[in-house]
Amino acid sequence: MSGKVALQLNAIVGVASTVAASAMMWLLLTRPADVAVTVANRDYEALVVAIGHQLGTWIHALLRYV
């Protein structure tokens, strides 16, 4: 693997983790009780679905302007 490919892969992973962390913080700020109950019950699948739904909402909002 060349250095250029490694840097591109690192950038993609960095952006993806930043977006996922932003979605998690958004959920924590907008629906703290739901996140707390989900984490307390160790039902992480519901949390992943909520993050996916939030990311879909953001993408839909961005594509509306294109």
Secondary structure, 3 states (H helix, E strand, C coil): CCHHHHHHHHHHHHHHHHHHHHHHHHHHHHCHHHHHHHHHCCCHHHHHHHHHHHHHHHHHHHHHCC
